[in-house]
Amino acid sequence: VQLQASGGGLVQPGGSLRLSCAASGSISSISGMGWYRQAPGKQRELVATITSGGSTDYADSLKDRFTISRDNAKNTVYLQMNSLKPEDTAAYYCKAATWWAHNFWGQGTLVTVSS
């Protein structure tokens, strides 16, 4: 499984961004995908996940502002981020989990929230 994340950039506080993660390779082996983030000096943390059946889960602190979705026809998962705050600044990573509990990571896309 290969993952290509995109959509990061510089945004002002209160703004929005949509991240994309395109999967290729052994798509049928993927049981779920998710977004994680890692801020400078901090550990990587869960943002949101979505299963192959469409069930979603979010970090409690983000569920009101972030939305994860998927387009099965495009093998792509999205993360819509609204009302962004400076503390959302981080590298955002896409992860795919397979039915055999193998994890694959994308290269990360940087989100910077600053005025």
N, C-alpha and C positions, 0 to 999 in steps of 0.2 A: 504494500500500500504506500503510495506517495501522496503527500499533502502539500498544496501550494496555498499559502495564506497571503492575503492582500487587503488593502483598504486603509491601512494606518496612515497617520499623518499628524499635522499640527492643527489643533482646533482650539477655539476660544472657550473659556468656561461658559457652560450653558448650551454649547453647540452639540451637534450630533455627528456620528460617523457610523458607517456600516462596514464591518469586516466580512470578508469572504474566505472560505476555505474549500478549495476544489480537490476532490479525491480522485485518484486514478490507480490503476492496477487491479488488485483483487477486491473489487468493490463488494462482491457478494459475501466476503468474509467479515465485513464490518458490522458489528452489533450496535455500535453507538459512536457518536462523535461529541466533542466538547471543546470549549474554549477555556484556557487558563491564562493567567497573567503573572508577570514577575516584575515588580518594581525594583529599582536600584537598591541593593542592600537588604532585600527582603526575599523570603521564600516564595516559590511559585504557589499560586493559589487557584482554586476552582472559581470559574466565573459562571459557566452554565454547561449543561449537557443535554443531548437529545438522543433518544434511542432510535433504532430502525423503525419502530412502530410509531414514533412521533411523540413519545412521552418526554417531558422536559423537567429539568431540575435546575435550580439557581442557588447561588450564594444568597443568603438571606438579605444581606445588605445591598444587593444589586437588583433584586427581582422587580423593583418598581421602575427601574430606569433601563434595564437591558432586556432584550428579547432575542432568543435563539430560534432559528427556523431552518428548514431544509428544503431544497428543491431536488427531488430524487431524479428527475429527468436530466439534471445537470450535474448530479453527484456533488452537490455543493451545499455547504452549511454556512449560514449567515449569523452575524451577531450585530443586531441593531442597538446602538448605544446612544441614549438621549440624556439631556441635562448633564453633560459631562462636567466633571469636577477636576481640579488639579490633582487630587489624589488618585484619579483614574489613570494617571500617567504611568505607563508600563509597557513592556514588551508583551504582546498577546500571542499566545501559541495555540494552535489547533492540534487536537489529538483525536486519533481514531483507535477504537478498541475493537478487537476481533472476537469472534465467538470462542476462540481458544485463549482468551485473556492475554493476547499480545497487544502491546501499545505501540503506536507509531506517532511521531511528532512532526509537525511542520516546522518551518524555519523561523517563525515568529515575525510579527509585524509590529512596528513601534507606534504607539499612540502617545502623543504629547498634548496635554491640555494646559494651555498657558495664554495669558493675554499679552 
